[in-house]
Amino acid sequence: MHFWYVNPALKNVSAPPSLVAFKPDPAEFFLKGSEDISYEEQFELLKREQERVEKEYPGVGLVVRVGKPSEWSEAAYEHFKATDGNVRIFGEDYGHNYTWADAYESDRTGVHRAVVGRWGEAVGLLVDFNLPDNVFSHLRLAPLLEIPRNLI
């Protein structure tokens, strides 16, 4: 997979193996209303999405969460392959947006958080950091749904 840029601090950030899913429909991929608000405000939308999932699938143990940079990179690549190289999540069909990822520059409050996205055809996927209060319309939150292995 071609990358536009991978911040060196994020090169070796990985996630333990898990089964995850995302909404493949570009209209539903990012949480509605998550543009132009801070990470903390977007995270509140994620909590509401978790409540919606729990109500729709009670007692199943599905977890709605922010994905790790490696999870989003792999999901983007696998989706690209599954669509015969025609659809890039974070690409044109998805508005060339970014999502927050679950990795931090350090343990301190207010530090840069990881972002993944803006997959242009020529330049590739970006994996970098952004300040949590740096708000812009293309930085939206896409939730991952973690599926317990006992459901398969």
C-alpha positions as CSV (number, residue, x, y, z in Angstrom):
1,M,0.0,0.0,0.0
2,H,1.3,3.4,-0.9
3,F,1.5,6.0,2.0
4,W,1.6,9.7,1.5
5,Y,3.3,10.1,4.9
6,V,3.7,8.0,8.1
7,N,4.9,9.9,11.1
8,P,8.0,8.0,12.3
9,A,6.5,7.9,15.9
10,L,3.6,5.9,14.5
11,K,5.5,3.4,12.3
12,N,5.6,0.7,14.9
13,V,2.2,1.4,16.6
14,S,0.1,-1.7,16.3
15,A,-3.0,-3.2,17.7
16,P,-3.6,-6.7,19.1
17,P,-5.5,-8.9,16.6
18,S,-9.2,-8.3,16.8
19,L,-12.2,-8.6,14.6
20,V,-13.5,-5.2,13.5
21,A,-16.1,-3.7,11.2
22,F,-17.0,-0.3,9.9
23,K,-19.8,1.1,7.9
24,P,-18.7,0.9,4.3
25,D,-21.4,3.3,3.0
26,P,-19.6,6.7,2.6
27,A,-22.7,8.5,3.8
28,E,-22.6,6.5,7.1
29,F,-18.8,6.0,7.5
30,F,-18.1,9.1,9.6
31,L,-20.3,10.0,12.6
32,K,-22.9,12.6,11.6
33,G,-22.1,16.0,13.0
34,S,-18.4,15.1,13.7
35,E,-17.0,17.7,11.4
36,D,-15.8,21.1,12.6
37,I,-15.8,20.1,16.3
38,S,-12.9,19.1,18.7
39,Y,-11.9,15.6,19.4
40,E,-13.6,15.6,22.8
41,E,-16.9,16.7,21.2
42,Q,-16.5,14.0,18.5
43,F,-15.8,11.4,21.2
44,E,-19.2,12.3,22.8
45,L,-20.8,11.3,19.5
46,L,-18.9,8.0,19.7
47,K,-20.5,7.3,23.1
48,R,-24.0,7.9,21.6
49,E,-23.1,5.5,18.8
50,Q,-22.2,2.9,21.4
51,E,-25.5,3.4,23.1
52,R,-27.3,2.9,19.7
53,V,-25.4,-0.3,19.0
54,E,-26.1,-1.7,22.5
55,K,-29.8,-0.9,22.1
56,E,-29.9,-2.5,18.6
57,Y,-27.9,-5.6,19.7
58,P,-28.4,-6.0,23.5
59,G,-26.0,-8.3,25.4
60,V,-23.9,-9.1,22.4
61,G,-20.8,-7.3,23.6
62,L,-20.1,-5.2,20.5
63,V,-17.7,-2.3,21.3
64,V,-17.8,1.0,19.3
65,R,-14.4,2.6,19.5
66,V,-11.7,4.7,17.9
67,G,-9.4,2.5,15.8
68,K,-5.6,2.3,16.0
69,P,-3.6,3.7,13.1
70,S,-2.6,0.1,12.1
71,E,-6.2,-1.0,12.1
72,W,-7.3,1.8,9.8
73,S,-4.4,1.2,7.5
74,E,-5.2,-2.5,7.2
75,A,-8.9,-1.9,6.9
76,A,-8.3,0.7,4.2
77,Y,-6.1,-1.7,2.3
78,E,-8.4,-4.7,2.7
79,H,-11.4,-2.7,1.5
80,F,-9.4,-1.4,-1.4
81,K,-8.6,-5.0,-2.5
82,A,-12.2,-6.2,-1.9
83,T,-13.5,-3.5,-4.2
84,D,-10.9,-4.5,-6.9
85,G,-8.9,-1.3,-6.3
86,N,-11.9,0.9,-7.0
87,V,-12.8,2.4,-3.6
88,R,-10.5,4.0,-1.1
89,I,-11.9,4.6,2.3
90,F,-10.6,8.1,3.2
91,G,-10.5,8.7,-0.6
92,E,-12.7,10.5,-3.1
93,D,-15.9,8.5,-2.4
94,Y,-15.4,9.3,1.3
95,G,-14.7,13.0,0.8
96,H,-10.9,12.7,1.3
97,N,-11.5,13.0,5.1
98,Y,-9.4,11.9,8.0
99,T,-10.4,10.1,11.2
100,W,-8.9,10.2,14.6
101,A,-6.9,7.1,15.6
102,D,-6.2,5.8,19.1
103,A,-2.5,6.7,19.5
104,Y,-1.0,9.7,21.2
105,E,2.3,11.6,20.9
106,S,2.8,11.3,24.7
107,D,0.8,10.8,28.0
108,R,0.4,14.6,28.6
109,T,-3.0,16.2,28.3
110,G,-3.7,18.2,25.1
111,V,-0.9,16.5,23.1
112,H,-1.2,15.5,19.4
113,R,-3.4,12.5,18.6
114,A,-3.0,10.3,15.6
115,V,-5.1,10.8,12.5
116,V,-5.4,8.6,9.4
117,G,-6.9,9.5,6.1
118,R,-6.9,11.7,3.1
119,W,-6.1,8.9,0.7
120,G,-5.4,10.5,-2.6
121,E,-4.8,8.2,-5.6
122,A,-1.4,9.6,-6.4
123,V,-0.1,10.3,-2.9
124,G,-1.4,7.5,-0.7
125,L,-2.7,7.3,2.9
126,L,-1.6,9.8,5.5
127,V,-0.8,8.6,9.1
128,D,0.2,11.5,11.3
129,F,-0.6,13.6,14.4
130,N,-3.0,16.5,14.9
131,L,-3.8,18.6,17.9
132,P,-7.2,17.6,19.5
133,D,-8.5,21.2,19.3
134,N,-7.3,21.8,15.7
135,V,-10.8,21.7,14.1
136,F,-11.5,21.5,10.4
137,S,-14.2,20.0,8.2
138,H,-12.2,17.1,6.8
139,L,-11.2,15.7,10.3
140,R,-14.2,13.6,11.3
141,L,-14.6,10.6,13.5
142,A,-15.1,7.1,11.9
143,P,-16.0,4.5,14.5
144,L,-14.7,0.9,14.4
145,L,-17.0,-1.8,15.8
146,E,-15.1,-4.5,17.6
147,I,-16.8,-7.9,17.4
148,P,-16.2,-10.5,20.1
149,R,-14.6,-13.7,18.7
150,N,-17.3,-15.8,20.3
151,L,-19.9,-14.4,17.9
152,I,-18.2,-16.0,14.9
